[in-house]
Amino acid sequence: MSAYFERLGATAFRPTSAVEGAWSTQEQHIAPALGLIAHAIEQDHLDRRGGELQLGRISYDILGTMPIERVDIEVRLRRAGRTIELVEAVLSHDGRAAVIARAWLLQAVDTRELAGSALAAMPRRDELDLWEMGDHWQGEAVRSVEFHRRQREAGHAWAWLRPRIPLLLDEPIGPVSRLLGLVDFANGLTLRLEPREVAFPNVDLTCHLLGAPQGEWIGFDTTVSIGPTGLGLTDTVLHDERGPVGTVQQILTVRPVRP
């Protein structure tokens, strides 16, 4: 596994076996694709404006599964502005939209004297144990990431994650896109029930950021909740070694597995 994707052209990408899904090894794990979409958005902004604005929020709607085959990404400017932009990106397979993302890009201002958060701190990586996500999930994608984790209780865990391979072969990736290529792993970090007993895929993912993360490792303070009517929610506070850097929410469709 050298990378998750290889570039075929300006808007076309070929996935490698490293994107093998956790629910089905015939389908792509959505995590790397979400990072690839963010990279396309950031590259579009860099080409148009030199990277003047920063990504503050991105919301993905996941329209369906994808085989491990070529994908294309189209980026459109939906709301132009000097200090604020709204951008939409559509990732498609064989002409069918699979993921639609909308991102707010906001002006960068020096607010270091105002910076602070009441979000709770999490343990350092060296305080957590090595953990193999592949002990619970199938596919190559979950084996492409290094995990340190502590399960606090069923449905709540702390974890530090670092990808073992780059998102895109022979192409630099910014820290925000790199983070966004990891965030969908949150939904498998802390299990209330084993995947063989219940399916709980997410149909969306929304990430709000306080700034670009620093360092290789991203911390996840993740909780999973399941309601009484087939709905679930995975909620995560993201950290780097300085402290909180953002949040992630994923809505789940919860379906007991019938033998």
C-alpha positions as CSV (number, residue, x, y, z in Angstrom):
1,M,0.0,0.0,0.0
2,S,1.8,3.2,-1.2
3,A,-1.2,5.6,-1.0
4,Y,-5.0,5.6,-0.9
5,F,-5.4,7.2,-4.4
6,E,-3.4,7.8,-7.6
7,R,-4.1,10.9,-9.7
8,L,-5.2,10.1,-13.3
9,G,-6.0,13.6,-14.4
10,A,-7.1,17.0,-13.2
11,T,-10.3,15.6,-11.7
12,A,-9.9,11.8,-11.9
13,F,-8.4,9.5,-9.3
14,R,-7.8,5.7,-9.0
15,P,-8.2,4.1,-5.6
16,T,-5.8,1.4,-4.4
17,S,-6.6,-1.6,-2.3
18,A,-5.8,0.5,0.8
19,V,-9.4,1.9,0.6
20,E,-11.0,-1.5,1.2
21,G,-14.1,-1.0,3.3
22,A,-14.9,-2.1,6.8
23,W,-18.5,-3.1,6.0
24,S,-17.6,-4.7,2.7
25,T,-14.2,-5.3,1.2
26,Q,-15.8,-4.9,-2.3
27,E,-16.5,-1.2,-1.5
28,Q,-14.5,1.8,-0.7
29,H,-14.2,2.9,2.9
30,I,-15.5,6.5,2.8
31,A,-12.8,8.0,5.0
32,P,-10.0,8.4,2.4
33,A,-12.5,9.7,-0.2
34,L,-13.6,12.5,2.2
35,G,-10.0,13.6,2.6
36,L,-9.6,13.5,-1.2
37,I,-12.7,15.8,-1.6
38,A,-11.2,18.2,0.9
39,H,-7.9,18.2,-1.0
40,A,-9.8,19.0,-4.2
41,I,-11.6,21.9,-2.6
42,E,-8.3,23.3,-1.1
43,Q,-6.5,22.9,-4.5
44,D,-9.4,24.7,-6.3
45,H,-9.2,27.6,-3.8
46,L,-5.4,27.7,-4.1
47,D,-5.6,27.9,-7.8
48,R,-8.3,30.6,-7.7
49,R,-7.1,32.7,-4.8
50,G,-3.8,31.5,-3.6
51,G,-5.1,29.9,-0.4
52,E,-6.3,33.2,1.0
53,L,-9.2,31.8,3.0
54,Q,-9.3,28.8,5.4
55,L,-11.7,25.8,5.6
56,G,-13.9,26.3,8.6
57,R,-16.7,23.8,8.1
58,I,-17.3,20.9,5.7
59,S,-20.4,18.8,5.5
60,Y,-20.6,15.6,3.5
61,D,-23.7,13.8,2.4
62,I,-23.0,10.2,1.5
63,L,-25.4,9.1,-1.2
64,G,-24.3,5.5,-1.6
65,T,-21.5,2.9,-1.7
66,M,-18.7,2.9,-4.2
67,P,-16.7,0.0,-5.7
68,I,-12.9,0.3,-5.7
69,E,-12.8,2.0,-9.1
70,R,-12.0,5.3,-10.6
71,V,-13.8,8.4,-9.1
72,D,-14.1,12.0,-10.4
73,I,-14.4,15.2,-8.4
74,E,-16.0,18.4,-9.6
75,V,-15.7,21.6,-7.5
76,R,-18.1,24.5,-7.9
77,L,-18.1,28.0,-6.3
78,R,-21.6,28.5,-4.8
79,R,-21.2,31.7,-3.0
80,A,-18.3,34.1,-3.8
81,G,-17.0,36.7,-1.4
82,R,-14.0,38.6,-0.3
83,T,-13.9,37.1,3.2
84,I,-16.3,34.2,2.9
85,E,-16.9,31.6,0.3
86,L,-19.2,28.6,0.0
87,V,-17.9,25.8,-2.2
88,E,-19.6,22.6,-3.3
89,A,-17.8,19.4,-4.5
90,V,-19.3,16.3,-6.0
91,L,-17.5,13.0,-6.0
92,S,-18.9,10.6,-8.6
93,H,-18.3,7.1,-9.8
94,D,-19.3,6.1,-13.4
95,G,-21.3,9.3,-13.7
96,R,-23.3,8.8,-10.5
97,A,-22.9,11.2,-7.6
98,A,-21.7,9.3,-4.5
99,V,-20.7,12.1,-2.1
100,I,-21.8,15.8,-2.1
101,A,-19.8,18.1,0.1
102,R,-20.3,21.8,1.0
103,A,-17.5,23.8,2.6
104,W,-17.4,27.2,4.1
105,L,-14.1,29.0,3.6
106,L,-13.5,31.9,5.9
107,Q,-11.0,34.7,6.3
108,A,-7.8,34.2,8.4
109,V,-7.3,36.7,11.1
110,D,-4.8,36.8,14.0
111,T,-6.9,35.9,17.1
112,R,-4.2,34.3,19.2
113,E,-4.8,36.7,22.1
114,L,-8.5,35.5,22.2
115,A,-7.9,31.8,21.7
116,G,-9.3,29.3,24.2
117,S,-11.7,26.5,24.6
118,A,-13.7,24.9,27.5
119,L,-13.7,21.5,25.6
120,A,-12.2,18.8,27.9
121,A,-8.6,17.8,27.4
122,M,-7.8,14.1,26.5
123,P,-4.9,11.9,27.5
124,R,-1.6,12.0,25.7
125,R,-0.9,9.3,23.2
126,D,1.8,7.7,25.4
127,E,-1.0,7.2,28.1
128,L,-3.1,5.0,25.7
129,D,-2.5,1.4,24.5
130,L,-1.8,0.4,20.9
131,W,-5.0,-0.9,19.4
132,E,-5.7,-2.8,16.2
133,M,-9.0,-1.7,14.6
134,G,-8.7,-4.8,12.3
135,D,-9.5,-7.0,15.3
136,H,-13.1,-5.8,15.0
137,W,-13.4,-4.6,11.3
138,Q,-12.5,-6.1,7.9
139,G,-10.7,-4.4,5.0
140,E,-7.4,-2.8,4.3
141,A,-8.4,0.8,5.2
142,V,-8.6,0.1,9.0
143,R,-5.2,-1.5,8.8
144,S,-3.7,1.5,7.1
145,V,-3.9,3.6,10.3
146,E,-2.0,3.4,13.5
147,F,-4.2,3.6,16.6
148,H,-3.6,4.2,20.3
149,R,-6.9,3.9,22.2
150,R,-8.5,3.6,25.7
151,Q,-12.1,2.5,25.9
152,R,-13.6,4.4,28.8
153,E,-17.0,2.6,28.6
154,A,-19.1,1.0,25.8
155,G,-19.7,3.9,23.4
156,H,-17.0,6.2,24.7
157,A,-13.3,6.1,23.8
158,W,-10.2,8.2,23.5
159,A,-7.9,7.5,20.6
160,W,-4.9,9.0,18.7
161,L,-4.7,8.2,15.0
162,R,-2.0,8.5,12.4
163,P,-2.2,7.2,8.7
164,R,0.6,4.9,7.7
165,I,0.3,5.9,4.0
166,P,-0.3,9.2,2.2
167,L,-3.7,10.2,0.9
168,L,-2.5,10.7,-2.7
169,L,0.5,9.3,-4.4
170,D,3.4,11.7,-5.1
171,E,1.4,14.8,-4.2
172,P,1.6,17.0,-1.0
173,I,-1.5,17.1,1.2
174,G,-2.3,19.9,3.6
175,P,-2.9,19.2,7.3
176,V,-6.7,19.9,7.0
177,S,-7.2,17.5,4.2
178,R,-5.0,14.9,5.9
179,L,-7.2,15.2,9.0
180,L,-10.4,14.9,7.0
181,G,-9.1,11.7,5.5
182,L,-9.2,10.2,9.0
183,V,-12.4,11.6,10.6
184,D,-14.8,8.9,9.3
185,F,-12.9,6.3,11.3
186,A,-14.5,7.8,14.4
187,N,-17.6,5.7,13.8
188,G,-15.7,2.4,14.4
189,L,-13.6,3.5,17.4
190,T,-15.9,2.6,20.2
191,L,-18.5,-0.1,19.8
192,R,-21.7,-0.5,21.7
193,L,-22.3,-3.7,19.8
194,E,-20.1,-5.8,17.5
195,P,-20.6,-5.1,13.7
196,R,-21.7,-8.8,13.3
197,E,-24.6,-8.0,15.6
198,V,-25.7,-4.6,14.3
199,A,-25.0,-2.4,11.3
200,F,-24.7,1.3,11.9
201,P,-23.3,3.1,8.8
202,N,-23.3,6.9,8.7
203,V,-25.0,8.7,5.9
204,D,-23.3,12.0,6.6
205,L,-20.4,13.7,8.3
206,T,-19.9,17.3,9.4
207,C,-16.7,18.7,10.7
208,H,-16.2,22.2,12.2
209,L,-12.6,23.4,12.7
210,L,-10.9,25.8,15.1
211,G,-7.8,25.8,12.8
212,A,-5.4,23.6,11.0
213,P,-4.0,20.8,13.1
214,Q,-0.3,20.5,13.9
215,G,1.7,17.3,14.0
216,E,1.2,13.8,12.6
217,W,-1.3,12.5,15.2
218,I,-5.0,13.4,15.6
219,G,-6.8,12.8,18.9
220,F,-10.4,11.6,18.9
221,D,-12.7,11.9,22.0
222,T,-15.6,9.9,20.6
223,T,-19.0,8.9,21.9
224,V,-21.6,6.7,20.2
225,S,-25.3,6.9,21.1
226,I,-28.2,4.8,19.8
227,G,-31.8,5.9,20.0
228,P,-34.9,3.7,20.3
229,T,-36.1,4.1,16.6
230,G,-33.1,3.1,14.5
231,L,-31.1,6.4,14.7
232,G,-27.7,6.8,16.1
233,L,-25.1,9.6,16.5
234,T,-21.3,9.5,16.6
235,D,-19.9,12.7,18.2
236,T,-16.2,13.5,18.3
237,V,-14.0,16.3,19.6
238,L,-10.8,16.4,17.6
239,H,-7.4,17.2,19.1
240,D,-3.8,17.8,18.3
241,E,-1.0,17.9,20.8
242,R,-2.0,21.5,21.7
243,G,-5.6,20.8,22.5
244,P,-9.0,20.8,20.7
245,V,-9.0,21.6,17.0
246,G,-12.6,20.8,16.0
247,T,-15.6,18.6,16.2
248,V,-17.2,15.9,14.0
249,Q,-20.8,14.6,14.0
250,Q,-22.1,11.6,12.0
251,I,-25.8,10.5,11.9
252,L,-26.2,6.7,11.8
253,T,-28.8,4.3,10.4
254,V,-28.9,1.5,12.9
255,R,-30.0,-2.0,11.7
256,P,-29.8,-5.2,13.7
257,V,-28.1,-8.0,11.6
258,R,-30.4,-10.9,11.1
259,P,-28.8,-14.4,10.9
